[in-house]
């Protein structure tokens, strides 16, 4: 009963924020150094390691990279090489992320924003992708999702791992640009 109301309020908050946003201008180019933003579900240690490895690969190529992870519950005592927000940082009614870390991430004008949460479509990560001023957004394709905020969607398949998805992403970006 409460979930449809939360979904309605979540979507209303997202549309309000989008209506206030400036139009996006594409800045992503293969021949120059880009600013990457990466979102991930930080609950799996293997996924965290894959994303950190990708970030290091991009940094070696001269790109700037900022990572933001999301975890259900709390992360007390865990140490991460990137910023984290949790379900306690979400608005109680709308489930919209309300934290200083998320606000700082949303202020960044990324050339490329990548959502690497390929197994679960977390609403907070969807919200960040939607309202971010990033010029090019990449994310997973979920068949049950009516609309998505991405400029490029990659299907995860039924048994795809994050490592395989990242490989497909890098291969696709090389073909496009």
TORKOL-4160 file (C-alpha; in steps of 0.2 Angstrom, whole numbers, padded with zeros to 4 digits, m for minus):
177
<pt num="1" X="0000" Y="0000" Z="0000"/>
<pt num="2" X="0014" Y="0012" Z="0005"/>
<pt num="3" X="0025" Y="0008" Z="m0010"/>
<pt num="4" X="0015" Y="0015" Z="m0024"/>
<pt num="5" X="0014" Y="0032" Z="m0014"/>
<pt num="6" X="0033" Y="0032" Z="m0011"/>
<pt num="7" X="0035" Y="0028" Z="m0030"/>
<pt num="8" X="0024" Y="0043" Z="m0035"/>
<pt num="9" X="0033" Y="0055" Z="m0023"/>
<pt num="10" X="0050" Y="0049" Z="m0029"/>
<pt num="11" X="0045" Y="0051" Z="m0047"/>
<pt num="12" X="0038" Y="0068" Z="m0043"/>
<pt num="13" X="0053" Y="0074" Z="m0034"/>
<pt num="14" X="0064" Y="0068" Z="m0049"/>
<pt num="15" X="0053" Y="0077" Z="m0062"/>
<pt num="16" X="0054" Y="0093" Z="m0051"/>
<pt num="17" X="0073" Y="0092" Z="m0050"/>
<pt num="18" X="0074" Y="0088" Z="m0069"/>
<pt num="19" X="0063" Y="0103" Z="m0073"/>
<pt num="20" X="0075" Y="0115" Z="m0064"/>
<pt num="21" X="0090" Y="0108" Z="m0073"/>
<pt num="22" X="0100" Y="0116" Z="m0087"/>
<pt num="23" X="0100" Y="0107" Z="m0104"/>
<pt num="24" X="0115" Y="0095" Z="m0106"/>
<pt num="25" X="0129" Y="0098" Z="m0118"/>
<pt num="26" X="0139" Y="0083" Z="m0124"/>
<pt num="27" X="0157" Y="0085" Z="m0120"/>
<pt num="28" X="0163" Y="0067" Z="m0120"/>
<pt num="29" X="0177" Y="0064" Z="m0133"/>
<pt num="30" X="0188" Y="0050" Z="m0135"/>
<pt num="31" X="0203" Y="0061" Z="m0140"/>
<pt num="32" X="0204" Y="0071" Z="m0124"/>
<pt num="33" X="0204" Y="0067" Z="m0106"/>
<pt num="34" X="0187" Y="0066" Z="m0098"/>
<pt num="35" X="0179" Y="0067" Z="m0081"/>
<pt num="36" X="0171" Y="0050" Z="m0076"/>
<pt num="37" X="0158" Y="0048" Z="m0063"/>
<pt num="38" X="0155" Y="0030" Z="m0057"/>
<pt num="39" X="0140" Y="0024" Z="m0047"/>
<pt num="40" X="0139" Y="0007" Z="m0039"/>
<pt num="41" X="0131" Y="m0005" Z="m0028"/>
<pt num="42" X="0145" Y="m0007" Z="m0015"/>
<pt num="43" X="0138" Y="m0021" Z="m0006"/>
<pt num="44" X="0148" Y="m0034" Z="m0015"/>
<pt num="45" X="0167" Y="m0034" Z="m0012"/>
<pt num="46" X="0171" Y="m0042" Z="m0029"/>
<pt num="47" X="0161" Y="m0028" Z="m0038"/>
<pt num="48" X="0170" Y="m0014" Z="m0027"/>
<pt num="49" X="0187" Y="m0022" Z="m0033"/>
<pt num="50" X="0182" Y="m0022" Z="m0051"/>
<pt num="51" X="0176" Y="m0004" Z="m0051"/>
<pt num="52" X="0192" Y="0002" Z="m0042"/>
<pt num="53" X="0202" Y="m0007" Z="m0055"/>
<pt num="54" X="0192" Y="0001" Z="m0069"/>
<pt num="55" X="0195" Y="0018" Z="m0061"/>
<pt num="56" X="0214" Y="0015" Z="m0059"/>
<pt num="57" X="0214" Y="0010" Z="m0078"/>
<pt num="58" X="0205" Y="0026" Z="m0083"/>
<pt num="59" X="0217" Y="0036" Z="m0072"/>
<pt num="60" X="0232" Y="0029" Z="m0080"/>
<pt num="61" X="0225" Y="0035" Z="m0097"/>
<pt num="62" X="0224" Y="0053" Z="m0089"/>
<pt num="63" X="0206" Y="0054" Z="m0085"/>
<pt num="64" X="0198" Y="0060" Z="m0069"/>
<pt num="65" X="0187" Y="0048" Z="m0060"/>
<pt num="66" X="0175" Y="0050" Z="m0045"/>
<pt num="67" X="0166" Y="0035" Z="m0037"/>
<pt num="68" X="0151" Y="0035" Z="m0027"/>
<pt num="69" X="0144" Y="0019" Z="m0019"/>
<pt num="70" X="0127" Y="0014" Z="m0012"/>
<pt num="71" X="0124" Y="0001" Z="0002"/>
<pt num="72" X="0108" Y="m0005" Z="0010"/>
<pt num="73" X="0110" Y="m0003" Z="0029"/>
<pt num="74" X="0125" Y="0003" Z="0038"/>
<pt num="75" X="0144" Y="0002" Z="0034"/>
<pt num="76" X="0151" Y="0005" Z="0051"/>
<pt num="77" X="0169" Y="m0002" Z="0052"/>
<pt num="78" X="0171" Y="m0004" Z="0033"/>
<pt num="79" X="0184" Y="0006" Z="0024"/>
<pt num="80" X="0181" Y="0011" Z="0006"/>
<pt num="81" X="0193" Y="0020" Z="m0006"/>
<pt num="82" X="0178" Y="0030" Z="m0012"/>
<pt num="83" X="0163" Y="0039" Z="m0005"/>
<pt num="84" X="0148" Y="0029" Z="0001"/>
<pt num="85" X="0130" Y="0033" Z="0005"/>
<pt num="86" X="0118" Y="0021" Z="0013"/>
<pt num="87" X="0099" Y="0019" Z="0015"/>
<pt num="88" X="0100" Y="0029" Z="0031"/>
<pt num="89" X="0104" Y="0044" Z="0020"/>
<pt num="90" X="0088" Y="0042" Z="0010"/>
<pt num="91" X="0072" Y="0053" Z="0013"/>
<pt num="92" X="0060" Y="0042" Z="0024"/>
<pt num="93" X="0045" Y="0045" Z="0012"/>
<pt num="94" X="0052" Y="0048" Z="m0005"/>
<pt num="95" X="0068" Y="0038" Z="m0004"/>
<pt num="96" X="0078" Y="0052" Z="m0013"/>
<pt num="97" X="0096" Y="0053" Z="m0007"/>
<pt num="98" X="0098" Y="0067" Z="0005"/>
<pt num="99" X="0117" Y="0069" Z="0010"/>
<pt num="100" X="0131" Y="0080" Z="0008"/>
<pt num="101" X="0141" Y="0067" Z="m0001"/>
<pt num="102" X="0127" Y="0065" Z="m0014"/>
<pt num="103" X="0125" Y="0083" Z="m0016"/>
<pt num="104" X="0143" Y="0086" Z="m0020"/>
<pt num="105" X="0143" Y="0071" Z="m0032"/>
<pt num="106" X="0128" Y="0079" Z="m0041"/>
<pt num="107" X="0137" Y="0096" Z="m0042"/>
<pt num="108" X="0151" Y="0088" Z="m0053"/>
<pt num="109" X="0148" Y="0091" Z="m0072"/>
<pt num="110" X="0154" Y="0074" Z="m0077"/>
<pt num="111" X="0158" Y="0070" Z="m0095"/>
<pt num="112" X="0153" Y="0052" Z="m0093"/>
<pt num="113" X="0142" Y="0045" Z="m0079"/>
<pt num="114" X="0141" Y="0026" Z="m0077"/>
<pt num="115" X="0129" Y="0017" Z="m0066"/>
<pt num="116" X="0138" Y="0000" Z="m0063"/>
<pt num="117" X="0124" Y="m0007" Z="m0052"/>
<pt num="118" X="0120" Y="m0021" Z="m0065"/>
<pt num="119" X="0110" Y="m0034" Z="m0054"/>
<pt num="120" X="0098" Y="m0022" Z="m0045"/>
<pt num="121" X="0090" Y="m0006" Z="m0051"/>
<pt num="122" X="0092" Y="0004" Z="m0035"/>
<pt num="123" X="0081" Y="0019" Z="m0035"/>
<pt num="124" X="0094" Y="0031" Z="m0027"/>
<pt num="125" X="0106" Y="0027" Z="m0041"/>
<pt num="126" X="0093" Y="0030" Z="m0054"/>
<pt num="127" X="0089" Y="0047" Z="m0046"/>
<pt num="128" X="0107" Y="0052" Z="m0046"/>
<pt num="129" X="0109" Y="0047" Z="m0064"/>
<pt num="130" X="0093" Y="0056" Z="m0069"/>
<pt num="131" X="0097" Y="0073" Z="m0061"/>
<pt num="132" X="0116" Y="0073" Z="m0063"/>
<pt num="133" X="0122" Y="0087" Z="m0075"/>
<pt num="134" X="0133" Y="0073" Z="m0084"/>
<pt num="135" X="0134" Y="0075" Z="m0102"/>
<pt num="136" X="0134" Y="0057" Z="m0106"/>
<pt num="137" X="0125" Y="0043" Z="m0096"/>
<pt num="138" X="0128" Y="0025" Z="m0097"/>
<pt num="139" X="0119" Y="0011" Z="m0087"/>
<pt num="140" X="0112" Y="m0006" Z="m0087"/>
<pt num="141" X="0096" Y="m0010" Z="m0097"/>
<pt num="142" X="0082" Y="m0018" Z="m0086"/>
<pt num="143" X="0068" Y="m0025" Z="m0096"/>
<pt num="144" X="0055" Y="m0020" Z="m0082"/>
<pt num="145" X="0060" Y="m0002" Z="m0082"/>
<pt num="146" X="0048" Y="0009" Z="m0091"/>
<pt num="147" X="0060" Y="0023" Z="m0094"/>
<pt num="148" X="0078" Y="0026" Z="m0090"/>
<pt num="149" X="0090" Y="0041" Z="m0089"/>
<pt num="150" X="0104" Y="0034" Z="m0099"/>
<pt num="151" X="0110" Y="0039" Z="m0116"/>
<pt num="152" X="0118" Y="0021" Z="m0118"/>
<pt num="153" X="0111" Y="0006" Z="m0111"/>
<pt num="154" X="0120" Y="m0011" Z="m0110"/>
<pt num="155" X="0111" Y="m0027" Z="m0107"/>
<pt num="156" X="0118" Y="m0037" Z="m0093"/>
<pt num="157" X="0111" Y="m0054" Z="m0099"/>
<pt num="158" X="0106" Y="m0068" Z="m0088"/>
<pt num="159" X="0123" Y="m0073" Z="m0081"/>
<pt num="160" X="0134" Y="m0058" Z="m0084"/>
<pt num="161" X="0147" Y="m0053" Z="m0071"/>
<pt num="162" X="0152" Y="m0035" Z="m0068"/>
<pt num="163" X="0169" Y="m0039" Z="m0075"/>
<pt num="164" X="0161" Y="m0045" Z="m0091"/>
<pt num="165" X="0149" Y="m0030" Z="m0092"/>
<pt num="166" X="0164" Y="m0018" Z="m0089"/>
<pt num="167" X="0173" Y="m0027" Z="m0104"/>
<pt num="168" X="0158" Y="m0025" Z="m0115"/>
<pt num="169" X="0156" Y="m0006" Z="m0110"/>
<pt num="170" X="0175" Y="m0002" Z="m0114"/>
<pt num="171" X="0173" Y="m0012" Z="m0130"/>
<pt num="172" X="0157" Y="m0002" Z="m0135"/>
<pt num="173" X="0165" Y="0015" Z="m0131"/>
<pt num="174" X="0180" Y="0011" Z="m0142"/>
<pt num="175" X="0168" Y="0007" Z="m0156"/>
<pt num="176" X="0157" Y="0023" Z="m0153"/>
<pt num="177" X="0171" Y="0035" Z="m0152"/>
